[in-house]
């Protein structure tokens, strides 16, 4: 299915390189028409996405932008949209539950009207070694309340997990654990998923030829 990744922090060069590295790592190529046709990568530096602002203490949802986003997703036949990070999609107080609820519900309307899944990447607050849970999300808890499914992502720190992976503490920082964040309104729980950080040399176009 067609997927879109909207990176609101990095420039398009960085977003493109990360995407190409991931494709290369998994044996996929942008030379394959099926791959090229189904992956879209955008940068918020080229086209910011602020769907909500604060106007004299009140939250204002930018409906024309919502309409444009829905139209773009429909025309592009996008079925999964990843927004990274959520905080850059609004200009309301991050700890205001009422405001964040309105922003989250606005993204819900985008998903419903465009008939696609919307995946919002969000940061957690500093945990000082505590195991991450969905409730540790930074700012208002309204975002977690509005989500249909939550998942957490953190470094592997538990001895049992290290034993299951066959790694020691020195290697653990290169492994990540993703698990259900305690809320799943749809579908079955998928339990633990482990990921390993990988370095992938990629060819980049430079003046005078390709480099690495």
C-alpha positions in Angstrom: 0.0 0.0 0.0 1.1 3.6 -0.4 2.7 5.2 2.6 3.8 8.8 3.3 6.4 9.9 5.9 6.2 13.6 6.8 9.4 14.6 8.7 8.7 18.0 10.3 12.2 18.3 11.9 14.7 17.6 9.2 15.4 18.8 5.7 14.4 16.7 2.7 18.0 15.6 2.2 18.2 14.1 5.7 14.8 12.5 5.4 15.6 11.1 2.0 18.9 9.6 3.1 17.3 7.9 6.1 14.6 6.4 3.9 17.1 5.2 1.3 19.2 3.6 4.0 16.1 1.8 5.4 15.2 0.6 1.9 18.7 -0.6 1.2 18.9 -2.3 4.6 15.8 -4.4 3.8 16.8 -5.2 0.2 14.5 -2.8 -1.5 15.3 -0.3 -4.2 13.9 2.9 -5.5 14.7 1.6 -9.0 11.8 -0.8 -8.5 8.6 1.0 -9.7 6.5 -0.8 -7.1 8.7 0.7 -4.4 9.0 4.1 -5.9 5.3 4.4 -6.4 4.3 3.5 -2.9 6.7 5.6 -0.7 6.4 9.3 -0.3 8.8 11.4 1.8 8.2 15.0 2.7 10.0 17.6 4.8 8.2 20.2 7.0 10.9 22.7 6.2 9.6 22.8 2.7 5.9 22.7 3.7 5.1 23.2 7.4 2.0 21.5 8.8 0.4 23.6 11.6 -3.2 22.5 11.9 -3.9 24.4 15.1 -2.9 27.7 16.7 -3.7 29.5 20.0 -5.8 32.6 19.5 -6.3 34.7 22.7 -6.3 31.5 24.8 -8.7 29.6 22.4 -7.6 26.8 20.1 -8.1 27.5 16.5 -8.1 24.6 14.1 -6.9 25.6 10.6 -9.7 24.0 8.6 -8.4 25.0 5.1 -5.2 23.1 5.9 -7.2 20.1 7.1 -9.1 20.2 3.8 -5.9 20.4 1.8 -4.3 17.5 3.8 -7.4 15.3 3.2 -7.4 16.1 -0.5 -3.7 15.4 -0.9 -4.1 12.0 0.9 -7.0 11.1 -1.3 -5.4 12.1 -4.6 -2.2 10.4 -3.6 -4.0 7.2 -2.5 -2.1 7.3 0.8 -3.2 4.6 3.3 -0.6 5.2 6.1 0.6 8.7 7.0 3.4 9.1 9.6 3.8 12.5 11.2 7.1 13.0 13.0 6.8 14.7 15.5 3.3 15.5 16.6 4.4 18.6 18.6 5.4 20.4 15.3 1.8 20.1 14.0 0.4 22.7 16.4 1.1 25.9 18.2 -1.0 25.4 21.3 0.2 24.8 24.9 1.5 21.3 25.0 0.2 20.7 28.5 -3.3 22.0 27.8 -5.6 18.9 27.8 -8.4 20.7 26.1 -6.3 22.2 23.4 -4.4 18.9 22.7 -7.6 17.0 22.6 -8.9 19.3 19.8 -5.6 18.8 17.8 -5.7 15.1 18.3 -9.4 14.9 17.2 -8.5 17.0 14.2 -6.0 14.4 13.1 -8.7 11.8 13.7 -10.9 13.6 11.2 -8.1 13.6 8.7 -7.8 9.9 9.1 -11.5 9.2 8.8 -12.1 11.5 5.8 -9.0 10.4 3.9 -9.6 6.7 4.7 -6.1 6.2 6.0 -4.2 5.5 9.2 -2.5 8.4 10.8 0.6 7.6 12.9 1.7 10.4 15.2 5.2 10.2 16.6 5.5 11.8 20.0 8.3 12.3 22.6 8.3 11.2 26.2 9.5 13.2 29.2 12.7 12.5 30.9 12.3 9.2 32.8 15.6 8.9 34.8 15.9 5.2 34.0 12.3 4.3 34.5 10.8 1.9 31.9 8.7 4.0 29.4 4.9 3.7 29.3 2.3 5.5 27.2 1.4 7.7 30.2 5.0 9.0 30.1 4.2 11.0 26.9 5.3 14.6 27.1 2.6 17.2 27.8 -1.1 16.6 28.0 -2.5 13.1 28.5 -5.3 14.0 26.1 -3.3 12.8 23.1 -3.0 9.3 24.6 -6.7 9.3 25.5 -7.6 10.2 21.9 -5.4 7.6 20.2 -6.9 4.3 19.1 -3.6 2.5 19.6 -0.4 3.5 21.4 3.1 1.9 21.3 6.2 2.8 23.2 9.8 2.7 21.9 12.8 2.6 24.2 16.3 1.2 24.6 16.5 -2.4 25.8 17.4 -2.3 29.5 15.7 -5.3 31.1 18.1 -8.3 31.8 15.4 -10.8 30.6 15.1 -8.9 27.3 18.9 -8.9 26.9 19.0 -12.6 27.6 16.3 -13.3 25.1 18.3 -11.4 22.4 21.6 -12.9 23.5 23.3 -9.5 24.1 25.1 -7.8 27.0 24.8 -4.4 28.4 27.5 -3.0 26.1 25.4 -3.9 23.0 22.0 -3.1 24.5 22.1 0.6 23.4 21.9 -0.6 19.8 18.6 -2.4 20.5 15.1 -1.0 20.9 12.0 -2.5 22.4 8.6 -1.5 21.0 5.5 -2.8 22.8 1.8 -2.0 23.3 1.5 1.1 25.4 -1.5 -0.2 27.4 -4.1 1.1 25.1 -5.4 -0.8 22.1 -9.0 -0.1 21.1 -8.8 -2.1 17.9 -7.1 -5.4 17.0 -5.2 -7.9 19.1 -2.2 -6.9 21.2 1.0 -7.5 19.3 3.3 -7.7 22.4 7.0 -7.0 22.2 8.9 -6.1 19.0 12.7 -5.7 19.0 14.7 -3.5 16.6 18.4 -3.2 16.1 20.1 0.0 15.1 22.1 -0.4 11.9 24.6 1.8 10.1 24.1 1.7 6.3 26.6 3.3 3.9 24.6 4.9 1.1 25.7 6.6 -2.1 25.0 10.3 -2.2 25.3 12.6 -5.2 28.1 15.1 -4.9 29.6 17.6 -7.2 32.0 15.8 -9.4 30.4 12.3 -8.8 29.0 10.1 -6.2 30.4 9.7 -2.7 29.6 7.9 0.6 
